[in-house]
């Protein structure tokens, strides 16, 4: 057996002896990249046809000649253009020979290679033969002694998956166990090929996850086995961990139901806590590593990502029950890398489990993080700083209450800027920025020390990275201090100007950060202070975009234009043509954009899909955001802006861009609606606009897989409903469609909620982001209630109310209970101003009163606050219809007042009493209430209080 590879000239000669067809040999001339192989194939083809040319049909002669005359570089695309129909007929002859060639390993390898290349190029024309191919693959995957054939078989299967129809589902599903066994053998033969082949799971999950649902346990155990094997390559282990994270993201309920959480954690924690090889460091701890490198594809990095995905997609109660014991063991370990793993685990939990941590674990977890900042090992201290940064970003406003304890620790790090290693200082700045940004006025005592440190770094530090960090920190300080930063503004702005006019290449990262901070200053320092600089900033931004071709610099320049539009929109007017031109070029640009299929797919399909590199994702995302804000503040772009967005971004496959696109459309749409509402414009114009926007929103809510995108859609739809009210619901069936979409989200029936899948979900516990999605949907109910007569909306309201009220149960989370009673209050308040609202509120009172009364007695102040508001709104909406309940409500308020400490609750109690007085004065003992007002320190701030007075 030749050991040079299956496509070396020696093996081609073997294939010749086996009787390889001229058609198959000629395909080698077209498809294979090696010049030597193509030359050998051409010689073989000449030998084959020389003696038998007359026996070959005229049709086949033409095909062979056409293929051999095409230059290899353009063979695929040109042959598709010139001989598209005949080409597929010719290629399908491969299928006829493959099934007979399996007894010859070399021949089957070549045939499967050719098949994989052709199917990868354009899978769709092979759909009529998918069943035949899948049956063939079932045989190939059992030939465990031929790993190369299995490899090309799996590549072909990967390319086919997105085009598989329901009729092939069962065949695909039956292949999964064989696929796992084949991958195990392929790992032993060639880990590089196995790593590539494992992408079949990603494609299956992305295209049709129901195929793998019956085999999730098998796939997870296989991936865990690969992840835990330290003898395998990092690439292979990363693929396995990534597959687990993807499964959790799509099928977290199934993972929990099949009791896979504990096995995953038991495997992931050793990976996360593993020490690097002797003499090496983890990439994030390396002093000379690139701090901006986001492509850290180590098993340890992806192990943390698995836990992060769990936090985002699993109920915190179920996750913490099994995860925290493992975390505590790590934190108590003598091994610094195990202590680091415990801190990293807490850090990645902060986003997805924010409410759970805030209400139950914040004090203890913060204490652990603070202790880590004085650990004797810098690896642990760095992890502690990262955890503190994550807490500061995701656990606000509660974290800011620990300002007195945390700021001295962080300022201690800042006092040794020039002595510490820059990698460690970078993490200190990350923690400091996230913490400062949310302090608000509480930053004032620390402002002189902070600004002295930052200005010193700007003027004295030789390290450009340290200057970049200081510039970024000034932006965070500005977000908190706002106008209090004015005394420091002149030296800051002079430093920024100096950085922005320096043309050296090594200044690029510092310039990008300087633009970002300049945008923050424009929004926070005060209009009077920044307006004199607005025109200069616009010109500076245009000069930079003209002189420097850099996506990060461009996106920050667009953000600066956007910020200037909030302060001085007139400064943009002379430059709007230039600004919008370069921004639209950023949207249209294909630089950094790669086709997800070969060039062939663009020939055959008018709708190619793209993947975008990170810098270009950021550029396009910020372009969308900036265009929307500029449109809103200047009144320009409008309808053409929407059309450009639709045309340029429709096929960009990236969750963040799509979300920003939708929000940008919404913002521009609102501005357009305001203009259209002018009497001189026909109402039909607004209906035309709404007829485009709202159906697209509803389609996304129903069918979009990415939860973040659906949240953005719901937020945008609510904004449109709030702006247009009844005009948005004039189209027949529109009210029903929006109500149905809200109901589907509340019942967890949408695609992004794994709805309508393999199992019912009656569990009250859910991931916090899933609860947040439902909150966005619930916010639309009061908007609908205020937009149409109560009689029109009541049938829909009757279906929606139980779904909201169910979240007020004592077993639900604080966030759910607060959302439930708050939404009920907003609905009742909406009924105040619509026709038939009083009668509707009266009918609902018997159902809502018990829920709101229980909320007033809740242990959480936010729930009590929203419940008090709800009772006041009920009294205002129903008026005399709930007069019989006034004594009970007054007694409830009296009891609450005697022990309530939260000022917000007391203020809302005053407002509720005022609503009761205004709605039915006869039911309120005014002398006693006015006396209570006096004791409470009543003031006329809230609107009901003012009206009551």
ChimeraX attribute file (.defattr): number of C-alpha atoms within 10 A of each C-alpha:
attribute: neighborCount
match mode: 1-to-1
recipient: residues
	/A:1	8
	/A:2	12
	/A:3	8
	/A:4	10
	/A:5	12
	/A:6	18
	/A:7	23
	/A:8	15
	/A:9	19
	/A:10	16
	/A:11	19
	/A:12	22
	/A:13	16
	/A:14	14
	/A:15	19
	/A:16	19
	/A:17	9
	/A:18	12
	/A:19	11
	/A:20	20
	/A:21	15
	/A:22	20
	/A:23	18
	/A:24	19
	/A:25	23
	/A:26	21
	/A:27	19
	/A:28	23
	/A:29	25
	/A:30	21
	/A:31	17
	/A:32	17
	/A:33	12
	/A:34	13
	/A:35	11
	/A:36	13
	/A:37	17
	/A:38	22
	/A:39	14
	/A:40	20
	/A:41	26
	/A:42	19
	/A:43	12
	/A:44	21
	/A:45	23
	/A:46	14
	/A:47	13
	/A:48	17
	/A:49	14
	/A:50	10
	/A:51	9
	/A:52	9
	/A:53	12
	/A:54	10
	/A:55	9
	/A:56	11
	/A:57	9
	/A:58	10
	/A:59	9
	/A:60	14
	/A:61	15
	/A:62	10
	/A:63	17
	/A:64	17
	/A:65	11
	/A:66	14
	/A:67	21
	/A:68	17
	/A:69	11
	/A:70	15
	/A:71	12
	/A:72	17
	/A:73	11
	/A:74	12
	/A:75	18
	/A:76	20
	/A:77	18
	/A:78	17
	/A:79	18
	/A:80	16
	/A:81	14
	/A:82	11
	/A:83	15
	/A:84	14
	/A:85	11
	/A:86	14
	/A:87	15
	/A:88	14
	/A:89	12
	/A:90	17
	/A:91	17
	/A:92	14
	/A:93	13
	/A:94	17
	/A:95	16
	/A:96	10
	/A:97	16
	/A:98	20
	/A:99	18
	/A:100	11
	/A:101	17
	/A:102	20
	/A:103	11
	/A:104	12
	/A:105	17
	/A:106	22
	/A:107	26
	/A:108	24
	/A:109	24
	/A:110	24
	/A:111	23
	/A:112	26
	/A:113	23
	/A:114	21
	/A:115	21
	/A:116	22
	/A:117	18
	/A:118	19
	/A:119	19
	/A:120	20
	/A:121	19
	/A:122	20
	/A:123	21
	/A:124	17
	/A:125	14
	/A:126	17
	/A:127	15
	/A:128	9
	/A:129	11
	/A:130	23
	/A:131	17
	/A:132	13
	/A:133	20
	/A:134	20
	/A:135	14
	/A:136	16
	/A:137	25
	/A:138	18
	/A:139	15
	/A:140	24
	/A:141	24
	/A:142	14
	/A:143	16
	/A:144	17
	/A:145	14
	/A:146	20
	/A:147	24
	/A:148	23
	/A:149	25
	/A:150	28
	/A:151	26
	/A:152	25
	/A:153	27
	/A:154	26
	/A:155	24
	/A:156	26
	/A:157	25
	/A:158	21
	/A:159	22
	/A:160	24
	/A:161	22
	/A:162	16
	/A:163	16
	/A:164	20
	/A:165	11
	/A:166	11
	/A:167	10
	/A:168	17
	/A:169	16
	/A:170	10
	/A:171	16
	/A:172	22
	/A:173	15
	/A:174	16
	/A:175	18
	/A:176	20
	/A:177	14
	/A:178	17
	/A:179	22
	/A:180	18
	/A:181	14
	/A:182	24
	/A:183	25
	/A:184	17
	/A:185	17
	/A:186	23
	/A:187	19
	/A:188	11
	/A:189	15
	/A:190	14
	/A:191	18
	/A:192	13
	/A:193	18
	/A:194	24
	/A:195	21
	/A:196	15
	/A:197	26
	/A:198	22
	/A:199	18
	/A:200	21
	/A:201	24
	/A:202	18
	/A:203	17
	/A:204	20
	/A:205	21
	/A:206	15
	/A:207	14
	/A:208	18
	/A:209	18
	/A:210	16
	/A:211	21
	/A:212	22
	/A:213	19
	/A:214	15
	/A:215	14
	/A:216	21
	/A:217	16
	/A:218	15
	/A:219	22
	/A:220	22
	/A:221	16
	/A:222	17
	/A:223	23
	/A:224	22
	/A:225	14
	/A:226	21
	/A:227	25
	/A:228	19
	/A:229	13
	/A:230	11
	/A:231	8
	/A:232	14
	/A:233	17
	/A:234	17
	/A:235	16
	/A:236	24
	/A:237	28
	/A:238	22
	/A:239	25
	/A:240	27
	/A:241	27
	/A:242	21
	/A:243	23
	/A:244	28
	/A:245	23
	/A:246	18
	/A:247	25
	/A:248	23
	/A:249	21
	/A:250	20
	/A:251	23
	/A:252	23
	/A:253	21
	/A:254	18
	/A:255	21
	/A:256	16
	/A:257	11
	/A:258	11
	/A:259	12
	/A:260	16
	/A:261	19
	/A:262	13
	/A:263	12
	/A:264	20
	/A:265	19
	/A:266	15
	/A:267	16
	/A:268	23
	/A:269	23
	/A:270	16
	/A:271	23
	/A:272	23
	/A:273	21
	/A:274	16
	/A:275	16
	/A:276	12
	/A:277	8
	/A:278	6
	/A:279	5
	/A:280	10
	/A:281	13
	/A:282	17
	/A:283	18
	/A:284	20
	/A:285	16
	/A:286	14
	/A:287	13
	/A:288	11
	/A:289	12
	/A:290	11
	/A:291	16
	/A:292	7
	/A:293	9
	/A:294	9
	/A:295	8
	/A:296	12
	/A:297	14
	/A:298	16
	/A:299	26
	/A:300	26
	/A:301	19
	/A:302	23
	/A:303	29
	/A:304	24
	/A:305	20
	/A:306	25
	/A:307	26
	/A:308	22
	/A:309	21
	/A:310	23
	/A:311	24
	/A:312	25
	/A:313	24
	/A:314	27
	/A:315	25
	/A:316	23
	/A:317	14
	/A:318	14
	/A:319	21
	/A:320	18
	/A:321	10
	/A:322	14
	/A:323	19
	/A:324	14
	/A:325	10
	/A:326	16
	/A:327	20
	/A:328	13
	/A:329	12
	/A:330	23
	/A:331	20
	/A:332	12
	/A:333	13
	/A:334	9
	/A:335	14
	/A:336	21
	/A:337	22
	/A:338	23
	/A:339	27
	/A:340	26
	/A:341	25
	/A:342	26
	/A:343	28
	/A:344	25
	/A:345	25
	/A:346	27
	/A:347	24
	/A:348	23
	/A:349	26
	/A:350	26
	/A:351	19
	/A:352	24
	/A:353	26
	/A:354	21
	/A:355	20
	/A:356	21
	/A:357	21
	/A:358	19
	/A:359	14
	/A:360	10
	/A:361	12
	/A:362	19
	/A:363	14
	/A:364	11
	/A:365	19
	/A:366	19
	/A:367	11
	/A:368	15
	/A:369	22
	/A:370	19
	/A:371	12
	/A:372	24
	/A:373	21
	/A:374	13
	/A:375	15
	/A:376	10
	/A:377	14
	/A:378	16
	/A:379	20
	/A:380	26
	/A:381	25
	/A:382	25
	/A:383	28
	/A:384	31
	/A:385	27
	/A:386	24
	/A:387	28
	/A:388	30
	/A:389	23
	/A:390	22
	/A:391	30
	/A:392	25
	/A:393	21
	/A:394	20
	/A:395	21
	/A:396	16
	/A:397	13
	/A:398	15
	/A:399	21
	/A:400	21
	/A:401	12
	/A:402	12
	/A:403	16
	/A:404	10
	/A:405	12
	/A:406	17
	/A:407	16
	/A:408	12
	/A:409	16
	/A:410	18
	/A:411	16
	/A:412	11
	/A:413	16
	/A:414	19
	/A:415	13
	/A:416	12
	/A:417	19
	/A:418	15
	/A:419	8
	/A:420	12
	/A:421	12
	/A:422	18
	/A:423	18
	/A:424	21
	/A:425	21
	/A:426	19
	/A:427	22
	/A:428	27
	/A:429	22
	/A:430	21
	/A:431	22
	/A:432	25
	/A:433	24
	/A:434	20
	/A:435	26
	/A:436	24
	/A:437	21
	/A:438	21
	/A:439	22
	/A:440	15
	/A:441	11
	/A:442	16
	/A:443	19
	/A:444	16
	/A:445	9
	/A:446	13
	/A:447	16
	/A:448	13
	/A:449	13
	/A:450	20
	/A:451	18
	/A:452	12
	/A:453	17
	/A:454	22
	/A:455	19
	/A:456	13
	/A:457	21
	/A:458	23
	/A:459	11
	/A:460	10
	/A:461	15
	/A:462	11
	/A:463	12
	/A:464	15
	/A:465	17
	/A:466	21
	/A:467	23
	/A:468	20
	/A:469	22
	/A:470	26
	/A:471	27
	/A:472	24
	/A:473	24
	/A:474	25
	/A:475	23
	/A:476	23
	/A:477	29
	/A:478	24
	/A:479	23
	/A:480	22
	/A:481	24
	/A:482	19
	/A:483	16
	/A:484	18
	/A:485	23
	/A:486	17
	/A:487	9
	/A:488	14
	/A:489	16
	/A:490	10
	/A:491	12
	/A:492	21
	/A:493	16
	/A:494	10
	/A:495	15
	/A:496	19
	/A:497	16
	/A:498	11
	/A:499	22
	/A:500	19
	/A:501	13
	/A:502	12
	/A:503	13
	/A:504	8
	/A:505	9
	/A:506	10
	/A:507	16
	/A:508	18
	/A:509	15
	/A:510	23
	/A:511	26
	/A:512	23
	/A:513	25
	/A:514	28
	/A:515	28
	/A:516	22
	/A:517	24
	/A:518	28
	/A:519	22
	/A:520	23
	/A:521	30
	/A:522	26
	/A:523	20
	/A:524	23
	/A:525	19
	/A:526	16
	/A:527	17
	/A:528	9
	/A:529	15
	/A:530	21
	/A:531	17
	/A:532	11
	/A:533	15
	/A:534	24
	/A:535	19
	/A:536	12
	/A:537	23
	/A:538	21
	/A:539	14
	/A:540	16
	/A:541	23
	/A:542	19
	/A:543	12
	/A:544	18
	/A:545	18
	/A:546	10
	/A:547	10
	/A:548	13
	/A:549	10
	/A:550	15
	/A:551	21
	/A:552	20
	/A:553	25
	/A:554	27
	/A:555	29
	/A:556	26
	/A:557	30
	/A:558	30
	/A:559	25
	/A:560	25
	/A:561	28
	/A:562	28
	/A:563	25
	/A:564	30
	/A:565	25
	/A:566	17
	/A:567	19
	/A:568	20
	/A:569	19
	/A:570	15
	/A:571	20
	/A:572	21
	/A:573	13
	/A:574	10
	/A:575	15
	/A:576	15
	/A:577	11
	/A:578	11
	/A:579	20
	/A:580	17
	/A:581	11
	/A:582	17
	/A:583	23
	/A:584	18
	/A:585	13
	/A:586	20
	/A:587	20
	/A:588	15
	/A:589	13
	/A:590	13
	/A:591	11
	/A:592	13
	/A:593	15
	/A:594	13
	/A:595	14
	/A:596	13
	/A:597	16
	/A:598	16
	/A:599	15
	/A:600	19
	/A:601	20
	/A:602	16
	/A:603	15
	/A:604	16
	/A:605	10
	/A:606	8
	/A:607	10
	/A:608	16
	/A:609	16
	/A:610	16
	/A:611	16
	/A:612	19
	/A:613	12
	/A:614	14
	/A:615	15
	/A:616	21
	/A:617	23
	/A:618	19
	/A:619	24
	/A:620	28
	/A:621	21
	/A:622	24
	/A:623	29
	/A:624	29
	/A:625	23
	/A:626	24
	/A:627	28
	/A:628	27
	/A:629	20
	/A:630	26
	/A:631	21
	/A:632	22
	/A:633	20
	/A:634	17
	/A:635	14
	/A:636	18
	/A:637	19
	/A:638	21
	/A:639	14
	/A:640	10
	/A:641	20
	/A:642	19
	/A:643	12
	/A:644	15
	/A:645	20
	/A:646	14
	/A:647	11
	/A:648	15
	/A:649	17
	/A:650	14
	/A:651	14
	/A:652	17
	/A:653	14
	/A:654	16
	/A:655	17
	/A:656	16
	/A:657	23
	/A:658	23
	/A:659	22
	/A:660	21
	/A:661	27
	/A:662	27
	/A:663	23
	/A:664	26
	/A:665	25
	/A:666	25
	/A:667	23
	/A:668	24
	/A:669	27
	/A:670	21
	/A:671	20
	/A:672	20
	/A:673	20
	/A:674	12
	/A:675	15
	/A:676	18
	/A:677	14
	/A:678	10
	/A:679	8
	/A:680	8
	/A:681	11
	/A:682	11
	/A:683	13
	/A:684	10
	/A:685	13
	/A:686	20
	/A:687	18
	/A:688	10
	/A:689	16
	/A:690	21
	/A:691	14
	/A:692	10
	/A:693	19
	/A:694	22
	/A:695	14
	/A:696	14
	/A:697	21
	/A:698	21
	/A:699	13
	/A:700	20
	/A:701	27
	/A:702	19
	/A:703	12
	/A:704	18
	/A:705	18
	/A:706	20
	/A:707	20
	/A:708	17
	/A:709	24
	/A:710	30
	/A:711	21
	/A:712	23
	/A:713	29
	/A:714	27
	/A:715	20
	/A:716	25
	/A:717	24
	/A:718	23
	/A:719	19
	/A:720	21
	/A:721	20
	/A:722	18
	/A:723	17
	/A:724	18
	/A:725	18
	/A:726	18
	/A:727	15
	/A:728	21
	/A:729	21
	/A:730	13
	/A:731	12
	/A:732	8
	/A:733	10
	/A:734	16
	/A:735	20
	/A:736	14
	/A:737	15
	/A:738	23
	/A:739	20
	/A:740	17
	/A:741	21
	/A:742	26
	/A:743	23
	/A:744	20
	/A:745	25
	/A:746	22
	/A:747	16
	/A:748	21
	/A:749	18
	/A:750	24
	/A:751	21
	/A:752	23
	/A:753	22
	/A:754	19
	/A:755	17
	/A:756	12
	/A:757	15
	/A:758	13
	/A:759	11
	/A:760	12
	/A:761	16
	/A:762	8
	/A:763	8
	/A:764	13
	/A:765	17
	/A:766	19
	/A:767	20
	/A:768	24
	/A:769	21
	/A:770	23
	/A:771	20
	/A:772	16
	/A:773	22
	/A:774	23
	/A:775	22
	/A:776	22
	/A:777	26
	/A:778	25
	/A:779	19
	/A:780	22
	/A:781	26
	/A:782	21
	/A:783	21
	/A:784	26
	/A:785	28
	/A:786	25
	/A:787	23
	/A:788	21
	/A:789	18
	/A:790	24
	/A:791	16
	/A:792	14
	/A:793	19
	/A:794	17
	/A:795	11
	/A:796	19
	/A:797	18
	/A:798	11
	/A:799	13
	/A:800	20
	/A:801	20
	/A:802	11
	/A:803	15
	/A:804	23
	/A:805	20
	/A:806	15
	/A:807	20
	/A:808	24
	/A:809	16
	/A:810	13
	/A:811	11
	/A:812	15
	/A:813	21
	/A:814	22
	/A:815	20
	/A:816	25
	/A:817	28
	/A:818	23
	/A:819	25
	/A:820	27
	/A:821	32
	/A:822	25
	/A:823	24
	/A:824	27
	/A:825	23
	/A:826	21
	/A:827	26
	/A:828	30
	/A:829	24
	/A:830	21
	/A:831	27
	/A:832	23
	/A:833	16
	/A:834	17
	/A:835	15
	/A:836	16
	/A:837	23
	/A:838	23
	/A:839	16
	/A:840	20
	/A:841	26
	/A:842	18
	/A:843	14
	/A:844	17
	/A:845	19
	/A:846	12
	/A:847	13
	/A:848	20
	/A:849	18
	/A:850	10
	/A:851	21
	/A:852	27
	/A:853	20
	/A:854	16
	/A:855	29
	/A:856	25
	/A:857	16
	/A:858	18
	/A:859	10
	/A:860	15
	/A:861	20
	/A:862	22
	/A:863	27
	/A:864	29
	/A:865	24
	/A:866	27
	/A:867	32
	/A:868	33
	/A:869	29
	/A:870	30
	/A:871	29
	/A:872	27
	/A:873	26
	/A:874	33
	/A:875	32
	/A:876	27
	/A:877	29
	/A:878	25
	/A:879	23
	/A:880	19
	/A:881	18
	/A:882	22
	/A:883	19
	/A:884	10
	/A:885	15
	/A:886	16
	/A:887	13
	/A:888	12
	/A:889	21
	/A:890	17
	/A:891	11
	/A:892	15
	/A:893	20
	/A:894	14
	/A:895	12
	/A:896	18
	/A:897	16
	/A:898	8
	/A:899	8
	/A:900	14
	/A:901	11
	/A:902	12
	/A:903	12
	/A:904	15
	/A:905	23
	/A:906	20
	/A:907	20
	/A:908	22
	/A:909	25
	/A:910	27
	/A:911	27
	/A:912	25
	/A:913	27
	/A:914	25
	/A:915	26
	/A:916	30
	/A:917	22
	/A:918	19
	/A:919	23
	/A:920	18
	/A:921	15
	/A:922	12
	/A:923	18
	/A:924	19
	/A:925	12
	/A:926	12
	/A:927	9
	/A:928	10
	/A:929	17
	/A:930	13
	/A:931	11
	/A:932	15
	/A:933	15
	/A:934	11
	/A:935	9
	/A:936	15
	/A:937	10
	/A:938	16
	/A:939	14
	/A:940	13
	/A:941	10
	/A:942	13
	/A:943	11
	/A:944	21
	/A:945	20
	/A:946	12
	/A:947	12
	/A:948	15
	/A:949	9
